[in-house]
Amino acid sequence: MALQDQPAYLIKMRAKPGLGDKLFALATEGMEKSGASDRFTIVREDDDPDVLWNVEIFRSHEAKDAYENSPLADELRDEIIGLLAEPPTRINVHPYAAAPVVEG
């Protein structure tokens, strides 16, 4: 599958005050457990440490669908929603270009 054909999300979440660390830990743990992502990047805003941005690129449409309909996704969604100060923003995107991952 070509990079440009992989489904992806850009997600923004704002934790309730003081719950940013818990949100980041839960989101990171969920991405690592799911195994559906080809790669993901979670970043924290410098000016607001309770804001999480996640770019998640799925291995395939099938992997994305399987994750979205899994018990893990349901569990994470419920836990994450409880930590948020406002509804999350999720934008469906697809990769255009990416540098290779450098190990080391």
Phi and psi in radians as a Rosetta constraint file:
Dihedral C 1 N 2 CA 2 C 2 CIRCULARHARMONIC -1.225 0.35
Dihedral N 2 CA 2 C 2 N 3 CIRCULARHARMONIC 2.573 0.35
Dihedral C 2 N 3 CA 3 C 3 CIRCULARHARMONIC -0.860 0.35
Dihedral N 3 CA 3 C 3 N 4 CIRCULARHARMONIC -0.782 0.35
Dihedral C 3 N 4 CA 4 C 4 CIRCULARHARMONIC -1.159 0.35
Dihedral N 4 CA 4 C 4 N 5 CIRCULARHARMONIC -0.268 0.35
Dihedral C 4 N 5 CA 5 C 5 CIRCULARHARMONIC -1.610 0.35
Dihedral N 5 CA 5 C 5 N 6 CIRCULARHARMONIC -0.090 0.35
Dihedral C 5 N 6 CA 6 C 6 CIRCULARHARMONIC -1.413 0.35
Dihedral N 6 CA 6 C 6 N 7 CIRCULARHARMONIC 2.305 0.35
Dihedral C 6 N 7 CA 7 C 7 CIRCULARHARMONIC -1.258 0.35
Dihedral N 7 CA 7 C 7 N 8 CIRCULARHARMONIC 2.631 0.35
Dihedral C 7 N 8 CA 8 C 8 CIRCULARHARMONIC -2.644 0.35
Dihedral N 8 CA 8 C 8 N 9 CIRCULARHARMONIC 2.868 0.35
Dihedral C 8 N 9 CA 9 C 9 CIRCULARHARMONIC -2.225 0.35
Dihedral N 9 CA 9 C 9 N 10 CIRCULARHARMONIC 2.655 0.35
Dihedral C 9 N 10 CA 10 C 10 CIRCULARHARMONIC -2.100 0.35
Dihedral N 10 CA 10 C 10 N 11 CIRCULARHARMONIC 2.062 0.35
Dihedral C 10 N 11 CA 11 C 11 CIRCULARHARMONIC -2.152 0.35
Dihedral N 11 CA 11 C 11 N 12 CIRCULARHARMONIC 2.387 0.35
Dihedral C 11 N 12 CA 12 C 12 CIRCULARHARMONIC -2.095 0.35
Dihedral N 12 CA 12 C 12 N 13 CIRCULARHARMONIC 2.263 0.35
Dihedral C 12 N 13 CA 13 C 13 CIRCULARHARMONIC -2.320 0.35
Dihedral N 13 CA 13 C 13 N 14 CIRCULARHARMONIC 2.426 0.35
Dihedral C 13 N 14 CA 14 C 14 CIRCULARHARMONIC -2.019 0.35
Dihedral N 14 CA 14 C 14 N 15 CIRCULARHARMONIC 2.065 0.35
Dihedral C 14 N 15 CA 15 C 15 CIRCULARHARMONIC -1.328 0.35
Dihedral N 15 CA 15 C 15 N 16 CIRCULARHARMONIC 2.704 0.35
Dihedral C 15 N 16 CA 16 C 16 CIRCULARHARMONIC -1.071 0.35
Dihedral N 16 CA 16 C 16 N 17 CIRCULARHARMONIC 2.642 0.35
Dihedral C 16 N 17 CA 17 C 17 CIRCULARHARMONIC -0.882 0.35
Dihedral N 17 CA 17 C 17 N 18 CIRCULARHARMONIC 2.290 0.35
Dihedral C 17 N 18 CA 18 C 18 CIRCULARHARMONIC 1.477 0.35
Dihedral N 18 CA 18 C 18 N 19 CIRCULARHARMONIC -0.087 0.35
Dihedral C 18 N 19 CA 19 C 19 CIRCULARHARMONIC -1.870 0.35
Dihedral N 19 CA 19 C 19 N 20 CIRCULARHARMONIC 0.172 0.35
Dihedral C 19 N 20 CA 20 C 20 CIRCULARHARMONIC -1.020 0.35
Dihedral N 20 CA 20 C 20 N 21 CIRCULARHARMONIC -0.818 0.35
Dihedral C 20 N 21 CA 21 C 21 CIRCULARHARMONIC -1.051 0.35
Dihedral N 21 CA 21 C 21 N 22 CIRCULARHARMONIC -0.723 0.35
Dihedral C 21 N 22 CA 22 C 22 CIRCULARHARMONIC -1.142 0.35
Dihedral N 22 CA 22 C 22 N 23 CIRCULARHARMONIC -0.726 0.35
Dihedral C 22 N 23 CA 23 C 23 CIRCULARHARMONIC -1.072 0.35
Dihedral N 23 CA 23 C 23 N 24 CIRCULARHARMONIC -0.814 0.35
Dihedral C 23 N 24 CA 24 C 24 CIRCULARHARMONIC -1.106 0.35
Dihedral N 24 CA 24 C 24 N 25 CIRCULARHARMONIC -0.729 0.35
Dihedral C 24 N 25 CA 25 C 25 CIRCULARHARMONIC -1.131 0.35
Dihedral N 25 CA 25 C 25 N 26 CIRCULARHARMONIC -0.782 0.35
Dihedral C 25 N 26 CA 26 C 26 CIRCULARHARMONIC -1.154 0.35
Dihedral N 26 CA 26 C 26 N 27 CIRCULARHARMONIC -0.755 0.35
Dihedral C 26 N 27 CA 27 C 27 CIRCULARHARMONIC -1.113 0.35
Dihedral N 27 CA 27 C 27 N 28 CIRCULARHARMONIC -0.748 0.35
Dihedral C 27 N 28 CA 28 C 28 CIRCULARHARMONIC -1.148 0.35
Dihedral N 28 CA 28 C 28 N 29 CIRCULARHARMONIC -0.777 0.35
Dihedral C 28 N 29 CA 29 C 29 CIRCULARHARMONIC -1.050 0.35
Dihedral N 29 CA 29 C 29 N 30 CIRCULARHARMONIC -0.741 0.35
Dihedral C 29 N 30 CA 30 C 30 CIRCULARHARMONIC -1.112 0.35
Dihedral N 30 CA 30 C 30 N 31 CIRCULARHARMONIC -0.730 0.35
Dihedral C 30 N 31 CA 31 C 31 CIRCULARHARMONIC -1.116 0.35
Dihedral N 31 CA 31 C 31 N 32 CIRCULARHARMONIC -0.709 0.35
Dihedral C 31 N 32 CA 32 C 32 CIRCULARHARMONIC -1.206 0.35
Dihedral N 32 CA 32 C 32 N 33 CIRCULARHARMONIC -0.646 0.35
Dihedral C 32 N 33 CA 33 C 33 CIRCULARHARMONIC -1.270 0.35
Dihedral N 33 CA 33 C 33 N 34 CIRCULARHARMONIC -0.607 0.35
Dihedral C 33 N 34 CA 34 C 34 CIRCULARHARMONIC -1.144 0.35
Dihedral N 34 CA 34 C 34 N 35 CIRCULARHARMONIC -0.687 0.35
Dihedral C 34 N 35 CA 35 C 35 CIRCULARHARMONIC 1.216 0.35
Dihedral N 35 CA 35 C 35 N 36 CIRCULARHARMONIC 0.059 0.35
Dihedral C 35 N 36 CA 36 C 36 CIRCULARHARMONIC -1.495 0.35
Dihedral N 36 CA 36 C 36 N 37 CIRCULARHARMONIC -0.329 0.35
Dihedral C 36 N 37 CA 37 C 37 CIRCULARHARMONIC -1.538 0.35
Dihedral N 37 CA 37 C 37 N 38 CIRCULARHARMONIC 2.432 0.35
Dihedral C 37 N 38 CA 38 C 38 CIRCULARHARMONIC -1.294 0.35
Dihedral N 38 CA 38 C 38 N 39 CIRCULARHARMONIC -0.701 0.35
Dihedral C 38 N 39 CA 39 C 39 CIRCULARHARMONIC -2.828 0.35
Dihedral N 39 CA 39 C 39 N 40 CIRCULARHARMONIC 2.742 0.35
Dihedral C 39 N 40 CA 40 C 40 CIRCULARHARMONIC -2.578 0.35
Dihedral N 40 CA 40 C 40 N 41 CIRCULARHARMONIC 2.683 0.35
Dihedral C 40 N 41 CA 41 C 41 CIRCULARHARMONIC -2.352 0.35
Dihedral N 41 CA 41 C 41 N 42 CIRCULARHARMONIC 2.153 0.35
Dihedral C 41 N 42 CA 42 C 42 CIRCULARHARMONIC -1.923 0.35
Dihedral N 42 CA 42 C 42 N 43 CIRCULARHARMONIC 2.203 0.35
Dihedral C 42 N 43 CA 43 C 43 CIRCULARHARMONIC -2.197 0.35
Dihedral N 43 CA 43 C 43 N 44 CIRCULARHARMONIC 2.718 0.35
Dihedral C 43 N 44 CA 44 C 44 CIRCULARHARMONIC -2.036 0.35
Dihedral N 44 CA 44 C 44 N 45 CIRCULARHARMONIC 2.373 0.35
Dihedral C 44 N 45 CA 45 C 45 CIRCULARHARMONIC -1.210 0.35
Dihedral N 45 CA 45 C 45 N 46 CIRCULARHARMONIC 2.368 0.35
Dihedral C 45 N 46 CA 46 C 46 CIRCULARHARMONIC -1.124 0.35
Dihedral N 46 CA 46 C 46 N 47 CIRCULARHARMONIC -0.682 0.35
Dihedral C 46 N 47 CA 47 C 47 CIRCULARHARMONIC -1.514 0.35
Dihedral N 47 CA 47 C 47 N 48 CIRCULARHARMONIC -0.203 0.35
Dihedral C 47 N 48 CA 48 C 48 CIRCULARHARMONIC -2.569 0.35
Dihedral N 48 CA 48 C 48 N 49 CIRCULARHARMONIC 1.613 0.35
Dihedral C 48 N 49 CA 49 C 49 CIRCULARHARMONIC -1.175 0.35
Dihedral N 49 CA 49 C 49 N 50 CIRCULARHARMONIC -0.077 0.35
Dihedral C 49 N 50 CA 50 C 50 CIRCULARHARMONIC -1.615 0.35
Dihedral N 50 CA 50 C 50 N 51 CIRCULARHARMONIC 0.032 0.35
Dihedral C 50 N 51 CA 51 C 51 CIRCULARHARMONIC -1.806 0.35
Dihedral N 51 CA 51 C 51 N 52 CIRCULARHARMONIC 2.178 0.35
Dihedral C 51 N 52 CA 52 C 52 CIRCULARHARMONIC -1.931 0.35
Dihedral N 52 CA 52 C 52 N 53 CIRCULARHARMONIC 2.350 0.35
Dihedral C 52 N 53 CA 53 C 53 CIRCULARHARMONIC -2.047 0.35
Dihedral N 53 CA 53 C 53 N 54 CIRCULARHARMONIC 2.382 0.35
Dihedral C 53 N 54 CA 54 C 54 CIRCULARHARMONIC -2.312 0.35
Dihedral N 54 CA 54 C 54 N 55 CIRCULARHARMONIC 2.246 0.35
Dihedral C 54 N 55 CA 55 C 55 CIRCULARHARMONIC -1.932 0.35
Dihedral N 55 CA 55 C 55 N 56 CIRCULARHARMONIC 2.033 0.35
Dihedral C 55 N 56 CA 56 C 56 CIRCULARHARMONIC -2.120 0.35
Dihedral N 56 CA 56 C 56 N 57 CIRCULARHARMONIC 2.166 0.35
Dihedral C 56 N 57 CA 57 C 57 CIRCULARHARMONIC -1.946 0.35
Dihedral N 57 CA 57 C 57 N 58 CIRCULARHARMONIC 2.093 0.35
Dihedral C 57 N 58 CA 58 C 58 CIRCULARHARMONIC -1.474 0.35
Dihedral N 58 CA 58 C 58 N 59 CIRCULARHARMONIC 2.679 0.35
Dihedral C 58 N 59 CA 59 C 59 CIRCULARHARMONIC -1.091 0.35
Dihedral N 59 CA 59 C 59 N 60 CIRCULARHARMONIC -0.636 0.35
Dihedral C 59 N 60 CA 60 C 60 CIRCULARHARMONIC -2.888 0.35
Dihedral N 60 CA 60 C 60 N 61 CIRCULARHARMONIC 2.958 0.35
Dihedral C 60 N 61 CA 61 C 61 CIRCULARHARMONIC -1.094 0.35
Dihedral N 61 CA 61 C 61 N 62 CIRCULARHARMONIC -0.646 0.35
Dihedral C 61 N 62 CA 62 C 62 CIRCULARHARMONIC -1.146 0.35
Dihedral N 62 CA 62 C 62 N 63 CIRCULARHARMONIC -0.726 0.35
Dihedral C 62 N 63 CA 63 C 63 CIRCULARHARMONIC -1.130 0.35
Dihedral N 63 CA 63 C 63 N 64 CIRCULARHARMONIC -0.715 0.35
Dihedral C 63 N 64 CA 64 C 64 CIRCULARHARMONIC -1.090 0.35
Dihedral N 64 CA 64 C 64 N 65 CIRCULARHARMONIC -0.842 0.35
Dihedral C 64 N 65 CA 65 C 65 CIRCULARHARMONIC -1.096 0.35
Dihedral N 65 CA 65 C 65 N 66 CIRCULARHARMONIC -0.749 0.35
Dihedral C 65 N 66 CA 66 C 66 CIRCULARHARMONIC -1.087 0.35
Dihedral N 66 CA 66 C 66 N 67 CIRCULARHARMONIC -0.752 0.35
Dihedral C 66 N 67 CA 67 C 67 CIRCULARHARMONIC -1.127 0.35
Dihedral N 67 CA 67 C 67 N 68 CIRCULARHARMONIC -0.837 0.35
Dihedral C 67 N 68 CA 68 C 68 CIRCULARHARMONIC -1.056 0.35
Dihedral N 68 CA 68 C 68 N 69 CIRCULARHARMONIC -0.446 0.35
Dihedral C 68 N 69 CA 69 C 69 CIRCULARHARMONIC -1.832 0.35
Dihedral N 69 CA 69 C 69 N 70 CIRCULARHARMONIC 0.323 0.35
Dihedral C 69 N 70 CA 70 C 70 CIRCULARHARMONIC -1.672 0.35
Dihedral N 70 CA 70 C 70 N 71 CIRCULARHARMONIC 2.742 0.35
Dihedral C 70 N 71 CA 71 C 71 CIRCULARHARMONIC -1.046 0.35
Dihedral N 71 CA 71 C 71 N 72 CIRCULARHARMONIC -0.588 0.35
Dihedral C 71 N 72 CA 72 C 72 CIRCULARHARMONIC -1.074 0.35
Dihedral N 72 CA 72 C 72 N 73 CIRCULARHARMONIC -0.782 0.35
Dihedral C 72 N 73 CA 73 C 73 CIRCULARHARMONIC -1.083 0.35
Dihedral N 73 CA 73 C 73 N 74 CIRCULARHARMONIC -0.745 0.35
Dihedral C 73 N 74 CA 74 C 74 CIRCULARHARMONIC -1.066 0.35
Dihedral N 74 CA 74 C 74 N 75 CIRCULARHARMONIC -0.788 0.35
Dihedral C 74 N 75 CA 75 C 75 CIRCULARHARMONIC -1.097 0.35
Dihedral N 75 CA 75 C 75 N 76 CIRCULARHARMONIC -0.832 0.35
Dihedral C 75 N 76 CA 76 C 76 CIRCULARHARMONIC -1.110 0.35
Dihedral N 76 CA 76 C 76 N 77 CIRCULARHARMONIC -0.754 0.35
Dihedral C 76 N 77 CA 77 C 77 CIRCULARHARMONIC -0.987 0.35
Dihedral N 77 CA 77 C 77 N 78 CIRCULARHARMONIC -0.840 0.35
Dihedral C 77 N 78 CA 78 C 78 CIRCULARHARMONIC -1.074 0.35
Dihedral N 78 CA 78 C 78 N 79 CIRCULARHARMONIC -0.787 0.35
Dihedral C 78 N 79 CA 79 C 79 CIRCULARHARMONIC -1.156 0.35
Dihedral N 79 CA 79 C 79 N 80 CIRCULARHARMONIC -0.773 0.35
Dihedral C 79 N 80 CA 80 C 80 CIRCULARHARMONIC -1.159 0.35
Dihedral N 80 CA 80 C 80 N 81 CIRCULARHARMONIC -0.776 0.35
Dihedral C 80 N 81 CA 81 C 81 CIRCULARHARMONIC -0.989 0.35
Dihedral N 81 CA 81 C 81 N 82 CIRCULARHARMONIC -0.644 0.35
Dihedral C 81 N 82 CA 82 C 82 CIRCULARHARMONIC -1.150 0.35
Dihedral N 82 CA 82 C 82 N 83 CIRCULARHARMONIC -0.346 0.35
Dihedral C 82 N 83 CA 83 C 83 CIRCULARHARMONIC -1.612 0.35
Dihedral N 83 CA 83 C 83 N 84 CIRCULARHARMONIC -0.202 0.35
Dihedral C 83 N 84 CA 84 C 84 CIRCULARHARMONIC -1.552 0.35
Dihedral N 84 CA 84 C 84 N 85 CIRCULARHARMONIC 2.509 0.35
Dihedral C 84 N 85 CA 85 C 85 CIRCULARHARMONIC -1.470 0.35
Dihedral N 85 CA 85 C 85 N 86 CIRCULARHARMONIC -0.324 0.35
Dihedral C 85 N 86 CA 86 C 86 CIRCULARHARMONIC -2.720 0.35
Dihedral N 86 CA 86 C 86 N 87 CIRCULARHARMONIC 2.835 0.35
Dihedral C 86 N 87 CA 87 C 87 CIRCULARHARMONIC -1.042 0.35
Dihedral N 87 CA 87 C 87 N 88 CIRCULARHARMONIC 2.514 0.35
Dihedral C 87 N 88 CA 88 C 88 CIRCULARHARMONIC -1.240 0.35
Dihedral N 88 CA 88 C 88 N 89 CIRCULARHARMONIC 2.756 0.35
Dihedral C 88 N 89 CA 89 C 89 CIRCULARHARMONIC -1.870 0.35
Dihedral N 89 CA 89 C 89 N 90 CIRCULARHARMONIC 2.192 0.35
Dihedral C 89 N 90 CA 90 C 90 CIRCULARHARMONIC -2.241 0.35
Dihedral N 90 CA 90 C 90 N 91 CIRCULARHARMONIC 2.187 0.35
Dihedral C 90 N 91 CA 91 C 91 CIRCULARHARMONIC -2.062 0.35
Dihedral N 91 CA 91 C 91 N 92 CIRCULARHARMONIC 2.187 0.35
Dihedral C 91 N 92 CA 92 C 92 CIRCULARHARMONIC -1.344 0.35
Dihedral N 92 CA 92 C 92 N 93 CIRCULARHARMONIC 2.243 0.35
Dihedral C 92 N 93 CA 93 C 93 CIRCULARHARMONIC -2.415 0.35
Dihedral N 93 CA 93 C 93 N 94 CIRCULARHARMONIC -3.140 0.35
Dihedral C 93 N 94 CA 94 C 94 CIRCULARHARMONIC -2.510 0.35
Dihedral N 94 CA 94 C 94 N 95 CIRCULARHARMONIC 2.618 0.35
Dihedral C 94 N 95 CA 95 C 95 CIRCULARHARMONIC -1.150 0.35
Dihedral N 95 CA 95 C 95 N 96 CIRCULARHARMONIC 2.527 0.35
Dihedral C 95 N 96 CA 96 C 96 CIRCULARHARMONIC -1.863 0.35
Dihedral N 96 CA 96 C 96 N 97 CIRCULARHARMONIC -0.783 0.35
Dihedral C 96 N 97 CA 97 C 97 CIRCULARHARMONIC -2.678 0.35
Dihedral N 97 CA 97 C 97 N 98 CIRCULARHARMONIC 2.649 0.35
Dihedral C 97 N 98 CA 98 C 98 CIRCULARHARMONIC -2.667 0.35
Dihedral N 98 CA 98 C 98 N 99 CIRCULARHARMONIC 2.475 0.35
Dihedral C 98 N 99 CA 99 C 99 CIRCULARHARMONIC -1.393 0.35
Dihedral N 99 CA 99 C 99 N 100 CIRCULARHARMONIC 2.631 0.35
Dihedral C 99 N 100 CA 100 C 100 CIRCULARHARMONIC -1.125 0.35
Dihedral N 100 CA 100 C 100 N 101 CIRCULARHARMONIC 2.604 0.35
Dihedral C 100 N 101 CA 101 C 101 CIRCULARHARMONIC -1.270 0.35
Dihedral N 101 CA 101 C 101 N 102 CIRCULARHARMONIC 2.248 0.35
Dihedral C 101 N 102 CA 102 C 102 CIRCULARHARMONIC -1.835 0.35
Dihedral N 102 CA 102 C 102 N 103 CIRCULARHARMONIC 2.091 0.35
Dihedral C 102 N 103 CA 103 C 103 CIRCULARHARMONIC -1.520 0.35
Dihedral N 103 CA 103 C 103 N 104 CIRCULARHARMONIC 2.569 0.35
